[in-house]
Amino acid sequence: MKRSTMRGKVTKEELRKDPILEFITKVMNYVVRNREKVLWGVVIIIAAFVAGYFFFSSGSGAPPQVKLSYIQAVSLYMSGDTTNSVEIFRNLAQTASSKIEGKRSLYYLGDFYLRQGNIEEAERYYQRFLKSKPHDPLLESGAYAALGSIALSKGDPQKALQDYLRAEELAPFESQKALYLYKAALAAEAAGDYKKALDFLEEFEQKYKDHPLYGDVRGEMKFIKGAVSAR
C-alpha cells in the first residue's frame, strides 16, 4: 500500500483510495447508528484498530518498549482502566516526549481530564499535544474539537467556532467532518450569528444526507429559521 513518506503523513488522495480507511469509516458510521446495540467489546476493538492503524503508519522510530507501552496504555484506556493507562501515558509523555507515542499520550491525558470534568488540566494537555506537532490528523482534529467544547463551557462561542472549524478541516473521516461542522453551527448559533449557523447546517444537509445527525440538523435549521422569523 503506497503512502506518503513525508513525516508519516497520508495525503488526501491516499486517504480517499485507502481501502482500510474506507472500511474503518463504514464501521464507525455503523457504530454511531447502532450504538445501543453494539457490544462495548466491539467498540474497544474498533477503537484499538483505528489507533493501531495510525500508530503503525506513522514511522515512529521509537524503541520497541515505548511502542509496546503505548499500545498497552491505549488498550487499557479503551477498556476503562484509567488508573494504569494514565500512569503509562504520563510516563511516556515525560520519557518519550519527542516520539509520536509520547505526543499522543498528551492527547489521551487531555481526554482523561476532560472526562473527569477538570477542563483546565484538559485544556493544558490538549494545547501541549497540538504544540508538539504530532502530524496525526485524527487526534489533532479530536483535540481541536475538545478545545471547542471547553471554550463553549467557558462562555466563549467565538473561540469554540474557530476550534470546531479547525477540527473539521483536519478530520480524516467524513463522519468526523460532519460532526464538527454540526458543532460549528451550534457554536455560531450560541454566538448569535444565525446566518452563519444556517450556512453550516445547509452545508451539512447537502454533503451528509446519510449521517446519523441528519435529522438533528434538519430540526435545528427549522428552529433557527423560526427564531429568526419571530424577531
Sequence and secondary structure as in RCSB ss.txt:
>XXXX:A:sequence
MKRSTMRGKVTKEELRKDPILEFITKVMNYVVRNREKVLWGVVIIIAAFVAGYFFFSSGSGAPPQVKLSYIQAVS
LYMSGDTTNSVEIFRNLAQTASSKIEGKRSLYYLGDFYLRQGNIEEAERYYQRFLKSKPHDPLLESGAYAALGSI
ALSKGDPQKALQDYLRAEELAPFESQKALYLYKAALAAEAAGDYKKALDFLEEFEQKYKDHPLYGDVRGEMKFIK
GAVSAR
>XXXX:A:secstr
     STT   HHHHHH HHHHHHHHHHHHHHHTTTTS HHHHHHHHHHHHHHHHHTS     HHHHHHHHHHHH
HHHTT HHHHHHHHHHHHHHSTTSHHHHHHHHHHHHHHHHHT HHHHHHHHHHHHHT    HHHHHHHHHHHHHH
HHHTT HHHHHHHHHHHHHH SSHHHHHHHHHHHHHHHHHTT HHHHHHHHHHHHHH TTSTTHHHHHHHHHHHH
HHHHT 
